[in-house]
């Protein structure tokens, strides 16, 4: 089986590599953004022509939410044109495409967990670019799997927990939003569930998150408690930070559909975080 991983140097791509690298049944090609610009259709087609993948796991993403307000062209190139190019190539070479989207496609106005049936209404350019990527794939392909994920963390520097550790070293106390809610989701959870879904040949759109939900403030407090870090965290409001991109206040998603379909249970975010801190030293 031939698997192509794009965006292989990011935290999600790295987690897939860790899991798949020693599997002798897999011929793996893992390309970082320097080696494959998914926004370049010619480059994408060259890779497909030479490697002929059976499965493509697209971990490429422009995820700098605030910068996307001014770097729109780059955000859309990676998040919208990239999936479109990969979908076209997958259609031609009969490959199975796995792609990751975001909870930010929702506006946060629902009272309750978001399901796959809820209509998206993105509030910022990042989220709009991600939703466009979803739509391109759905228009072009039938053999695809789109997972919406949220507040992803893992081994690496591209997540909220890493930023917390940096801030803790340089700031007397931290101010974290207490009115922004979603689901902290481990890259390990995403990879495990994705591989189960691939085994079963699952297609369609699913929400893939750890169970439960929390605020950024409570997430930060729980993380510092697990790390044994004594630091005062002040509960602030989203509006206090005056960030360029508007964010949904409550974008927590339900993982019920993927759990029922695969016959699995996904750990609560607190349990998974405790394991990751203990086992991985996150």
N, C-alpha and C positions, 0 to 999 in steps of 0.2 A: 504493500500500500504506500502510495506517495502522498506526503502531506507537505503543503507549502504554508509557512507561517510568515505573515507580513507584520511589520512593526515589532520585530523579534527582540529588540533591545529594551522595550518598555517593560513595566512591571508585570503585565499580564503575559506578554510574549515570553518573558524570562521564566515565568512559572510553568508555561507549557513546555519549554525546553527542558527544564529540570525533570519534568514528568516523562517526557517522550524520548529523551536523548539516548537512553540505554535499551530501547525497545528494538530488538533485531528484526521484527516484522515490519518495521516502518522505515521507509526511505524519506528522510526529513531534509527539507530545504528551508532554512530560517534566515530571512533577510530583514535587516534594519532599514530605516528610512534612507540612509546614505546609499544603500545597495539597490533599493527599489522604491521609487517615488510612485505611490499608487495613483497619484493624480496625473501621471504621464501614461497615456493609453499605449503608446508604442513600447515603452519599457515593460509594461504589464504583459503585453502580447509576446514580447521576446522571451520573457521568463516562462510563460506558459508553453510556448512553442518548444523550448529546449528541455523543460522539466516534465511537462505533461502531468500535472498533479491530479490525484483522485479527489482530494479534499483540500480546501483552502480555509485557513483560520485567519481571519482578518483582525489583527490586533493593532493595526495602524489607527491612530486617532490624534486629532488636534483637540486637546482638552483644556486649554487655558481660557477659561470661561470669560474673564474680564477682557483679556487681550483680543478675543474674537470680535468684540464690538468695533475695534479699529482695524484688526487684521482679518477682515471678512473674507477677502479673496483667498487667503491661505486656509482659513477654517473650512470654507466650502470646497476648496481643492482636495483636501484630505478627507473630510467627513461626508461630502456629497458626491463629488466627481470620482473619488477613490473607490467607494463601493460600486458606483455605476460601471467603472472600468473593469473591476474584478468580476462583476455580474456578467458583463458582456463576454469576458474571456471564459468564465465558467460555462456559459451557455454554449460557446463554440467548442470547447474541449470536454464537455460533459462532466464537469467537476461539481462537487457539493460544496456550497459556500456557507461558512459560519461567520457571523458578523455580530458586533456588540454596539448597542445603542445606550440610551440613558433615560433615567427617570425625569430628567429636566424637560422632556417633551411635554410634560403636564404643567398646568398653571398653578397647581396647589390649592385650588378652591373646593375640591371634593372633601366631604366629611366622611372619611373612611379610606381604606387602602385602595390604591389604584389597581384595576385589573386590565387585562389585555383588551377588554371590550370598551374601555373608557376612551372617549375622543381626545386626542392630543391637542394642546394649545400652547406651544412654546413661547416663552417670554423674552428670550435673548437670542442673539445670532448663533451662538454655539449650539443651542438646542434646535434652532431652525435648521442648521446645517446637518445635524444628526438625523432629524426627522426626514429631511430630503434624501439622505443616504438610505434610510429604511425604504422609502417609497420607490427609489430607483431599483433597488434589489427586487422588490415585490412586483414591479412592472415587467422586469426582464426575465426573472427566473421562477421556476417552480421548485427546484431542488435547493432550497435555502433554509437556513435556521438563523433567526435574529433573536438575540437575547438582549433585553434591556437590563442594565445593571445600575447600581447606585453606590456612591461613597466607597469606591474601590480602594482597598489598601493591600499592601503586600511588602515583600522585601524590595526596597528601592527608595528613591527620593521623590517620587512623583505623587505623594499622597499627603493627606491631612495630618496623619500621625507623625510623619517625618518632620513636617513643619512645626508641629507642637513641640517636638524635642528640640528643634532649633530655637524656637521662641523661649522655651524654658531656660535655655542657657544664657540668653541675652536680655530678658525682660524681668523686671521685678515682680510683676503679676500679669496674668493674661486676661484678655477680654474676649469671650467667645459667645456667639449668638445662641440664645436660648429659645428663639422663636423660628428656628429652621429645623425641620424634621425630615428624616429619611432613614435608610437602612445601611449601616456599615456592612460592607460585603468583602469577604476575603478572596484574594486571587485564587487561593487554594480551593475554596468552595466552587468558584466559577469554573476552574479547570476540571475538577472531579465531575461536576454535573454535565459539563459540555462533553466530556469523553463518554459518559453513559448515554447521552443523547445521540452521539455519533454512532455508537454501537447499535442503537436501535433504529438508526436511519430516520430520526425525527425531523420533521420539516414544519415551518411556520414561525409564528411570533410568540415569544414567551418572556415572562419576567423572571430573572434569575438573581435572587438576593438571599441573604441569610434571613432567618425568621425574626419577627418583631420589628420594632422601630424605635428611634430615639432622637433627641435633639443633639446638635453639635456640642452644646455645653455639657450634657450628660455623658456623651461619648468621650469627650476630653477628660472629664473627671474620672470615669471608669478606667481609662487608659493609664492615667497618672497613678491611680490607686494600685493597678496591677504592676506598674513599673517601680512602685515604691518612691515616687517623686512627690515631695511635699511642696506644692506651689498653689498660691491662691488664684482661683479662676473666678472672674467676675462675670455674672450673667448679663450680657449685653443684648441689644436688638440688631437685627439685620440693618435697619435704617441708620444705626450709629456709624456704620463703616463707609457709607456713601460710595459703594462700589459701582463701577460703570455698568455691569450687567445685572439686570433684575433677575432674582431667583424665586422659585416657588417656595412658599413657606412650609407646605406639607406635601412632599412628593413620594412618601413611602408606598411601596408596591407590594402586592400580595404574590407569594410564590406558589399558591395553591394549585394552579394549572399545571406547572411543570412537575410538582411533587406527585399529583394524581396520575399524570401521563406516564411518568417513569416508575411509579410505585416506590418513591423514596421519601425520606424526611430530611429536611435541611435544618441544621443546627441554628439555635437562637444566636443572635449576633454577640451577646455577652459571653456565651460559652465558647464560641469560636475565637473571639478576641483573646480570651484567657489562654486558650491552647496555643494560639499563634505567638503570644508574648512569651510563653513558657518554652515552646519547642523551637521557635524560629528566632527568638530574641528581637522581635519587631519593636 
